[in-house]
Amino acid sequence: MKDRSTPDAGKLRSLVAVVFALGATAGLARAEQPSGSYPASDMSAAEAGTLPAAPSQAVPSSSPETKVAGASLPAPVVVTPPPASLVLEPSPPAPSPSWFTRPSLTVGVGEAARRWAVTLYGFVEADLIYDTTRSYNDSIGSALVARKETYEGRNGRTQFSIRNTRLGFALESPQVGPVKPSAVLEADFFGHQETPPATSEVTYFSSPVLRLRHAFVKLENPYVNVLMGQTYDVFGWQNYFSPCSLEFLGLPNQLFSRNMQLRASHTFYATGAVSLDVAASAVRPAQRDAEVPDANAGLRLSVNGWKGITTPGNVGTVALPLSLGVSGTVRQLKVDGFAPPPVQHSNSATGWGVSVDALVPVIPAASADDRGNRLTLVGSFVRGTGIADLITSGGGAQFQTLPNPGQSSPPFVYTPDIDNGLVTFDRNGFLHTIAWQAFRVGLQYYLPPTGRLFFSGNYTQSHSGNLAKLFLPGNSEIDLLGTIAHTSRYADANLFWDVTPAARIGVSGQYTQVNYLDGTKPHNIRGMAQTVYQF
């Protein structure tokens, strides 16, 4: 009998091979279709990864998109039978963005190296505040707790405020040669404004005045970065080491300052395991009559592979490396003589300060999105004299009354050409800078599993070692002993919850206490609730 199965089997094998080859070719064609992502020419480097995910290509559910693993196949494709190296496998899923991802509000014109862009950022904030005394406005700052025997010290106060709402613009322009220019303009609503009862409460809370926070131009290049304008000072490496709190920064006794400056900086080994930041700046002098700008300088060492989750203030949660910063400031103070007008001479003094700051990831994180069960310690120690304007302290120090041995009527009044709290005169007319020592420590714990719920706690303290020596009991200024404080303490506990990537709510309890020169130690307890919408 003739065997008919042999030619039929050969035809079948050839047919299968042709169908298989056609299917593979169709698969290659689908794999080379546009992915639907945004063109690279439409995005600057700063925007990469911030735009919404592009829609995926429509593929029938019965025919999942496939690709050929390995090298591309030569054409035409003739495979009989299919080799074992030809393997069909599903495309890997596109990485989904983190829950915390929030695209930036950026508008740009031009393409690639000729692109101009502006990013709108900031937040809308609403605060509900209750204090057990009438010591503070919405911000505590360097204000002192009202004394126990006063009416303000025995009665509480409730305030609703939106003044910490913030608006900023980050601007980028084309790079020219090695120079990359950028600028920042940022404002809030804590502008200079009379407080009630000098102005109505409706005006103060409902029509707050705009205040400039940051306004600077930055020129970056591979050798040295130059910044000119108003921003945080190099002294204290602000705001890299800022605490996390619902209370408005700076917290009482915190090194916190923004000034007009000319700064030069450079990062050594920026892509290495350990990097070193070096910066120096000439800063707007604390006293314009001093003639000489303040000088700041600092070093910051970072271990880049050991990152911690931190929130400077109440928004902007980021991952920063383990860092240790050392910085200093020096300034000249030249004060009009402590004498009746017209003043004919001046007294000079030197102010200085040293700050040591640290950020320690106790339980480190892989990235800013890796927040669950992460613990970070942030601390600072500062010591100096004539620097009360750089620390939210000062103790309410002021100049004593000008001596009036001739019993002139009305008595002569001394008009200082410097802000209160930096220097004062003793009873013999000698000028002294006022010394301060302050420290703070703060913990931030981001709860598992996601870190959307997190806790922070802070303790700060400042003390002046010479205020009590400058204002002695029994002299003609005995009344100042009850208005000047040589020690201040602050503690808080804060709980935050990220409701959405844009909305965050929180509650806080805060305790403040001051030690007046006459020994009185009043305290205030503040409760605070807050809602923030970030954009």
Phi, psi and omega in degrees: 000140180281134179277111181268354183285335185293305178296324179296320180296321179295317178299320181296317180297320180295319180297316179299318181298316180297314180299318181296317179296317177298321179296320179296319179296320178296322178298318178298320180299319179293322182294336183267001178293153176304140183281346183088005179284163181288140179299142180300329181291347181265359183232137170277167180299327182291336183268348185305128179085000182257345181282156178300150179297138180284151179294141179284161179292142180287124180229130179306140183297334181278352182227081182299145180296136181231168176214163180262124179283148176093196185290158178292149183270146177290157178243142357286161181265118176233108184231114177214109350279177180299131177288159181292339183285346180275104185238128176263129179218154182292150176295141177294141180295145177295139181298129180280142180294154177297154176301330184277354183297130179225107183303144179283152178269082187244136175237132181223156175228151183087175183229149173050236186289350181253021185274135170249139182212151174225134179247125176271130179215169179143201178200155172256126185232137175235129184236135174246124190228135172230132177239146179282349174230175177257047186276331193234156162278201181296326176260138179284305180057225181261012179295151181263153176289135179297143181294150186299325186278357180270162178298318180295330181280350182249359182230150184266182183207139175242134181223140171244129187218145172239015189289344179273004174302141190226147180220131181218157177230124174253123187246137177234148178221168185301143176284136179242111186062229179274357188264125177247108181271149175204168180207156178226137174227120186219143182216158170226196187242034175259034182297162180301120187204134177299142179264155177302142008269006179295334173226165182288152179294327177300315180295315185296314186269327186263341180228060183291159185266136178293139180231136177282126177259303180232139174203098183212158175247138181233132177243110182258142174205170186295346187257310180207136176266134181243130179234136175222125181143193182262127175195188180298149180283154171295325180299114184091000182047052183283145357256030183303321185256022183293148178283164176259121183197152171289329181295145182296135176280148358280143173298157173308134176074015179265138170291113189204115183201145173231133182212159170293134185203162169241116189236142172238135183212161177204145176250121177269138179057047185301328181260007182272178178293327178231131179238158181229122175261134178234133181212147175215148183210150167259126191241148174314126184294147179299335180224119184296331179286354178287339176076335185248131178297154169292156178236131176240149173205152181198158173235141176222123180257130183233136173261100195289338180274358184240092187255150177233148177279130181213150179235101178289108185089233183237357178219173175079049179293129184221171172250119180239147182286159172308124187218147173230124181241141174232131183210163181210164177219150174219144184211152175257136177238128184229099192255139176304143182303147181278078186210162178297151177290156358282137182286136183243356182211169180224162177241136182252150176209160180245127174258150180205163178201149176229136180230137174239124186230148182216145170233117186238111174286100180291315170243101189288167181233158178279327182200179180293340179268350181268079192253341185292131180058054178238137184231130182227138177250131177232132182213163181206144173224129181225142178218139179179187180215142183070031184231024183299335179287344179266349179241138177283070179213222178114335174067010181072021182296147180210173179282144177287167179289138180297130178303148182224065183295334180274002179054044178295144180226119356290158182292153176292145179244129178280127179253104183287151175251036180206153179292149177298151172099345181271316180220166171202169179254145174276182185293344179264003177086013178271140182277136177226137168283148181266123186272143177221145173228129184219152173212160174210154176217139182216144177242142175231123179237123181259113191288147174288159005270341190250338186085006177292335175253124181215158186237146172219150176218143183223148171226132178227154178205141174225151181211137174259127182275350183233000179298317181295334179280335181274335180239087186274146175297144174095353179271186185290346181256036184299334180292337179290339180297334180268000181239353181245133182246136180263349181219140178223140178229147180213140175216146177213161173223131188229141176234124182243150174220123174278101181290316174221173176300341181256334187250130179227135176238157181200161174227154185209146169240134186225142182232129175232146177212142175232152176250108177286160183298337180272006176097351179290139183229072179284160179221163177225144174243128181243134170248140188216136172234145190213142171233133181230133172246116183264142176220000000 
